[in-house]
Amino acid sequence: QVQLVESGGGLVQAGGSLRLSCAASGRTFSTYAMGWFRQAPGKEREFVAGISRGGDKIRYADSVKDRFTISRDNAKNTVSLQMNSLKPEDTGVYYCAADRRLRAYILTTTDYDYWGQGTQVTVSS
């Protein structure tokens, strides 16, 4: 089992940047693919970005491609999401998630095994 704790959320103006981090407990972090999701008020949770166990596979939602960058450091048990050129529609609670199954693809549905508590990101216009 792994516990996930997100940090780095906050309030930023449109066009600004934020960097989210997710710290994982345990010694098996490198055996999990990781994902970032977000949920705006009244909307379903949606996939933002995902990265494979070794970092060789990465996938982004079309809405964040070329603006967001996901990365991981298996030595430090962390996964990060660098968010640039933020827009008001990026507002929401951002969740870190872990997928324990070995897949040939990045999972983009919410069928991840473990979730963090979320961190709020608010982008003002």
C-alpha positions as CSV (number, residue, x, y, z in Angstrom):
1,Q,0.0,0.0,0.0
2,V,1.1,3.6,-0.6
3,Q,0.1,6.9,0.9
4,L,0.1,10.0,-1.2
5,V,0.3,13.6,-0.1
6,E,0.0,16.5,-2.5
7,S,1.3,20.0,-2.0
8,G,2.0,23.1,-4.0
9,G,-1.5,24.3,-4.8
10,G,-2.6,27.9,-4.4
11,L,-4.1,31.0,-6.0
12,V,-2.4,32.3,-9.2
13,Q,-3.3,34.8,-11.9
14,A,-4.0,33.6,-15.5
15,G,-0.8,33.1,-17.3
16,G,1.1,32.2,-14.2
17,S,2.7,29.0,-13.0
18,L,2.5,26.5,-10.2
19,R,4.4,23.3,-9.4
20,L,2.5,20.5,-7.6
21,S,4.3,17.8,-5.8
22,C,3.1,14.4,-4.6
23,A,5.1,12.6,-1.9
24,A,4.6,8.8,-1.6
25,S,5.3,6.6,1.4
26,G,6.8,3.2,1.2
27,R,9.7,1.6,-0.6
28,T,7.8,0.4,-3.6
29,F,7.1,3.7,-5.3
30,S,8.9,2.7,-8.5
31,T,6.4,-0.1,-9.0
32,Y,3.5,2.3,-9.5
33,A,2.6,4.3,-12.5
34,M,1.5,7.7,-11.4
35,G,-1.2,10.1,-12.5
36,W,-2.5,13.6,-11.9
37,F,-6.3,14.2,-12.0
38,R,-8.4,17.3,-11.3
39,Q,-11.9,18.0,-10.4
40,A,-13.7,21.3,-10.8
41,P,-16.9,22.1,-8.8
42,G,-19.9,20.3,-10.3
43,K,-17.7,18.3,-12.7
44,E,-16.3,14.8,-12.8
45,R,-12.8,14.1,-12.0
46,E,-10.7,14.2,-15.1
47,F,-7.3,12.9,-16.2
48,V,-4.5,15.5,-16.5
49,A,-1.2,13.6,-16.9
50,G,0.3,10.2,-16.3
51,I,3.8,8.7,-16.1
52,S,4.9,5.1,-16.2
53,R,7.0,3.4,-13.5
54,G,10.3,4.2,-15.0
55,G,9.2,7.5,-16.6
56,D,9.6,6.3,-20.2
57,K,5.9,6.7,-21.0
58,I,4.1,10.0,-20.5
59,R,0.6,11.1,-21.5
60,Y,-1.3,14.4,-21.2
61,A,-4.8,15.4,-21.6
62,D,-5.2,17.5,-24.7
63,S,-6.3,20.5,-22.7
64,V,-2.9,20.7,-20.9
65,K,-0.5,19.5,-23.6
66,D,2.4,21.9,-24.1
67,R,1.6,23.7,-20.9
68,F,2.0,21.1,-18.2
69,T,4.9,18.7,-17.5
70,I,4.8,15.6,-15.4
71,S,8.0,14.1,-13.9
72,R,9.0,11.7,-11.2
73,D,12.0,11.0,-9.0
74,N,12.0,7.4,-7.9
75,A,14.9,8.0,-5.5
76,K,12.9,10.6,-3.6
77,N,9.4,8.9,-4.0
78,T,8.0,12.0,-5.6
79,V,6.0,12.9,-8.7
80,S,5.6,16.5,-9.8
81,L,3.4,18.5,-12.1
82,Q,4.8,21.7,-13.5
83,M,1.9,23.9,-14.7
84,N,2.6,26.9,-16.9
85,S,0.4,29.4,-18.8
86,L,-2.4,28.6,-16.4
87,K,-6.0,29.4,-17.4
88,P,-9.1,29.9,-15.3
89,E,-10.4,26.6,-16.6
90,D,-7.5,24.9,-14.9
91,T,-9.1,25.7,-11.6
92,G,-9.9,22.7,-9.4
93,V,-8.7,20.2,-6.8
94,Y,-5.7,18.3,-8.1
95,Y,-5.2,14.7,-7.0
96,C,-2.2,12.5,-7.3
97,A,-2.9,8.8,-7.9
98,A,-1.0,5.5,-8.1
99,D,-1.7,2.5,-10.4
100,R,-0.1,-0.8,-9.2
101,R,-0.8,-2.8,-12.3
102,L,1.8,-3.2,-15.0
103,R,0.3,-1.9,-18.2
104,A,1.6,-1.1,-21.7
105,Y,-0.2,2.2,-21.5
106,I,-0.9,5.1,-19.2
107,L,-4.3,4.7,-17.5
108,T,-6.5,7.7,-18.1
109,T,-9.6,6.6,-16.2
110,T,-10.1,6.9,-12.5
111,D,-9.3,3.2,-11.9
112,Y,-6.2,4.0,-10.0
113,D,-5.6,2.1,-6.8
114,Y,-4.5,4.9,-4.4
115,W,-5.3,8.6,-4.2
116,G,-4.1,11.6,-2.3
117,Q,-6.3,14.0,-0.5
118,G,-6.0,16.7,-3.2
119,T,-4.7,20.2,-3.3
120,Q,-6.7,23.3,-4.5
121,V,-5.5,25.2,-7.5
122,T,-7.4,28.4,-8.3
123,V,-6.6,30.5,-11.4
124,S,-8.0,34.0,-11.5
125,S,-8.8,35.9,-14.7
